[in-house]
Amino acid sequence: MAGSGDAEPRFAFGENWARFLAKLDDRRIAAAENSLAAMLAHVDLAGARFLDIGSGSGLSSLAARRLGADVHSFDYDPTSVAVTTELRRRYFPADDSWRVEQGSVLDREYLRKLGTFDVVYSWGVLHHTGAMWEGLDHLVDLVAPGGTLFIALYNDQGMVSRVWRRIKKRYTQSSDFARRLIVLTAALYLWGPTWTLDLARGHPLETWRARAADRGMSAWHDLVDWVGGYPFEVATPGAVFDFYRKRGFSLVRLVTRRGHGCNEYVFTKDDGRVRD
């Protein structure tokens, strides 16, 4: 995760990503690469400056680097930084075109030193900082004129989101045993109908296993991240669109999710040129 206030308890995102690293294979990496390329189809990543804010496992950074981008990854969580660094060591050792460091998206002084990028990317991160709208505002100056901003934020479900926020906060304050019970209960609630349907079709856990095809992720680690992910904020697509429109961005692509998933937004920044 890119950055978070220290006043409230927070989920150990880095520890979850460290466990995910053991499951990473070529199939997941290819899925992440294909997903990133599809969402950024209008961008030639070869030689592009790519900033990964809240790098987590480092998988998206790896995908961007494999697509030819010059990558800068940072995360607030020291364990996430270590996991991303390990991924870089495995696949791009001693590579000057992929830098990894610790930093916070809420630290303007740190961000100012980074300069601007052709692509600024932050998937499922800013809603965990404890200051989501502040973080969203900090991205504006990181995107070069004519550059691209790709973010993903939790969908606002109204009362349902407020209930999940209480569950997540309780998770971070619970014992290990209680946390396991919370995750198990959530798994039955979120996945039970799908598991039952797959079993009835004669394909047990087919949908669960296919989760790797979605950005190369793992259903289990995504579940733990969802249940424990606190701090937790949400946003409607309309609010995000208006926020960036007022700051000189145009929406290129929007992928919405029903329920508790992340909505994905791809914006381009006004290049400042006068048009007829």
C-alpha positions, 0 to 999 in steps of 0.5 A, a space after each residue: 500500500 502506498 501510504 496510510 495515516 498512523 492513527 487507526 489500525 491497518 491491515 498487514 498488506 505486505 505479509 499477505 503479498 509475501 505469501 502470494 509470492 509463493 504462488 506466482 508463476 508464468 501463467 499469473 505473470 502472463 495474465 497480469 501482463 495481458 490485463 495491463 496491456 489491454 487497459 492501456 491499449 492506447 499507450 506504447 509502454 516501450 520506453 515509457 516512464 511508469 510509476 507504480 504507486 503501492 506496488 504490493 506484490 510487485 506483479 503489476 510493476 513486473 508486467 509493465 517492465 516486461 512490456 518495456 516500460 521504465 518502472 519506478 515502484 514504491 509502497 508505504 509497507 516495508 514488507 511490500 517493498 521487500 516483496 517487490 524487490 524480491 520480484 525484481 531480483 528474480 526477473 530483472 536483477 541489477 536492472 537500472 530501468 526498474 527502481 523500488 523504494 519505500 514512500 508514501 503517496 500522502 507525502 508531497 515532498 517525496 512525490 515532488 522529487 519523483 518528477 512526472 511519468 507517462 503512466 501513473 498506476 495505482 490499483 486498489 491502493 488509495 482507498 486503503 491510505 486513510 486519506 483517499 481524496 488527498 491521495 487522488 489529488 496528489 496524483 495530478 502533478 505526477 502525470 506528465 502533460 498528455 500522460 495516462 492515469 490508471 487507478 482502481 478504487 472500491 465501488 461505493 455500495 452505500 450501507 453495504 460498504 459501511 457494514 464492510 468497513 466495520 468488519 474490516 476494522 474488527 478484523 484488524 483488532 482481532 486475534 489470529 483465531 478470530 481473524 480466521 473465523 471472519 475470513 471463513 465466514 466471508 468466504 462462505 458469504 461471498 463465494 458459497 453460491 459460486 462454489 455450489 454452482 460449480 459443484 452442481 455443474 461438475 466442475 468443483 472450484 472452477 471459478 475460484 481457480 480461474 481467478 488467476 486469469 484476472 490480473 494474475 491474482 489469487 482468489 485466496 489472497 484477494 479474499 484475505 485482502 478484501 476482508 482485512 483491508 483497512 483503512 477502507 474508503 469507497 467512491 462512486 464512478 461519478 465522483 471520481 470522474 468529476 474529481 479528475 475532470 475538474 483537474 484537466 483529465 479526460 476519461 478514456 476507459 471505465 470498467 465498473 464492478 457490481 458489488 464489492 469489487 474495484 472500478 477501474 479508471 483510465 484517464 489522460 491528462 490535458 497536454 496543454 496545447 491550444 486546439 481549434 
